[in-house]
Amino acid sequence: MGGHHHVKLPNVPDPSIYKVEDAKDLLKVQERLAKKGLKDPWMRNYVWRCTIDKADKHPNWVLLKFFTYGWKYWVPLVGLTIGIEHFLGIDYHAHGHGHGHDDKHEAHH
């Protein structure tokens, strides 16, 4: 009946590795809270967000990856589309502003 796939689960790090002292931004928040006599017992849950390397969050190649995703499909399709339009004689150059359309609009005013 299937369903016996063995999926490897991601490794879950030990929570003790996350310390507020390692996250400068959270330390500032902790100090501001302390000045008001407050404490955030759940702050440690956000340490991973502050300690992750910025390059890992948003690498420079994200845009490149976004625009090249599926290129194996869209590059041939673009070429095929251009070829078909050329074969059928479809021409888009006559459409747009400045090709005699303005004269018709002025006559209605």
C-alpha positions as CSV (number, residue, x, y, z in Angstrom):
1,M,0.0,0.0,0.0
2,G,3.0,2.3,0.0
3,G,3.6,5.0,2.6
4,H,6.8,3.4,3.8
5,H,9.1,6.1,2.8
6,H,11.8,6.8,5.2
7,V,12.2,10.5,5.4
8,K,15.2,11.8,7.3
9,L,14.1,14.5,9.7
10,P,16.2,17.6,10.1
11,N,18.5,17.8,13.1
12,V,17.0,19.8,15.9
13,P,19.7,21.7,17.8
14,D,19.8,21.6,21.6
15,P,18.1,24.6,23.1
16,S,20.9,25.3,25.5
17,I,23.1,26.5,22.6
18,Y,20.9,29.6,22.3
19,K,22.0,32.3,24.7
20,V,20.7,35.9,24.8
21,E,24.2,37.0,25.4
22,D,25.2,35.9,21.9
23,A,22.6,38.2,20.3
24,K,23.6,41.9,20.6
25,D,20.1,43.1,19.5
26,L,18.4,41.0,22.1
27,L,20.8,42.1,24.8
28,K,19.8,45.7,24.1
29,V,16.1,44.8,24.4
30,Q,16.8,42.9,27.6
31,E,18.6,46.0,29.0
32,R,15.7,48.3,28.1
33,L,13.2,45.9,29.7
34,A,15.4,45.7,32.8
35,K,15.4,49.5,33.1
36,K,11.6,49.3,33.4
37,G,11.7,46.3,35.8
38,L,10.5,43.8,33.2
39,K,11.9,40.6,31.9
40,D,11.0,38.5,28.8
41,P,11.3,34.8,29.8
42,W,10.8,33.7,26.1
43,M,13.5,35.9,24.6
44,R,15.8,32.9,24.1
45,N,13.4,31.6,21.5
46,Y,14.4,34.5,19.2
47,V,18.2,34.2,19.6
48,W,18.5,32.0,16.5
49,R,17.0,34.8,14.3
50,C,19.6,37.3,15.6
51,T,22.6,35.1,15.4
52,I,22.1,33.6,11.9
53,D,24.5,35.0,9.4
54,K,22.9,37.7,7.2
55,A,24.5,36.1,4.1
56,D,22.6,32.9,5.0
57,K,19.3,34.8,5.3
58,H,19.5,36.7,2.0
59,P,22.4,35.7,-0.1
60,N,23.4,37.8,-3.1
61,W,22.4,35.1,-5.5
62,V,18.7,35.0,-4.5
63,L,17.7,37.3,-7.4
64,L,19.7,35.3,-9.8
65,K,18.1,32.1,-8.6
66,F,14.7,33.7,-8.8
67,F,15.1,34.8,-12.4
68,T,16.8,31.7,-13.7
69,Y,14.4,29.2,-12.1
70,G,12.9,27.1,-14.8
71,W,15.1,28.5,-17.5
72,K,15.3,25.1,-19.2
73,Y,11.6,25.6,-20.0
74,W,11.1,29.3,-20.5
75,V,14.1,30.0,-22.8
76,P,13.0,27.4,-25.4
77,L,9.4,28.6,-25.1
78,V,10.4,32.2,-25.7
79,G,12.3,31.1,-28.8
80,L,9.4,29.0,-30.0
81,T,7.0,31.9,-29.5
82,I,9.3,34.3,-31.4
83,G,9.7,31.7,-34.2
84,I,5.9,31.1,-34.5
85,E,5.1,34.8,-34.6
86,H,7.8,35.3,-37.3
87,F,6.4,32.4,-39.3
88,L,2.8,33.6,-39.0
89,G,3.9,37.2,-39.8
90,I,2.7,38.6,-36.5
91,D,4.1,42.1,-36.1
92,Y,3.6,44.2,-33.0
93,H,5.5,47.3,-34.2
94,A,2.4,48.9,-35.7
95,H,0.7,49.1,-32.3
96,G,1.3,51.8,-29.8
97,H,1.2,55.6,-29.5
98,G,2.4,57.9,-32.3
99,H,1.3,55.8,-35.3
100,G,-1.7,57.8,-36.4
101,H,-3.9,57.0,-33.5
102,D,-3.6,60.5,-32.0
103,D,-5.3,62.0,-35.1
104,K,-8.5,60.0,-34.5
105,H,-8.6,61.0,-30.8
106,E,-8.2,64.7,-31.6
107,A,-11.2,64.6,-34.0
108,H,-13.5,63.5,-31.2
109,H,-12.6,66.5,-29.0
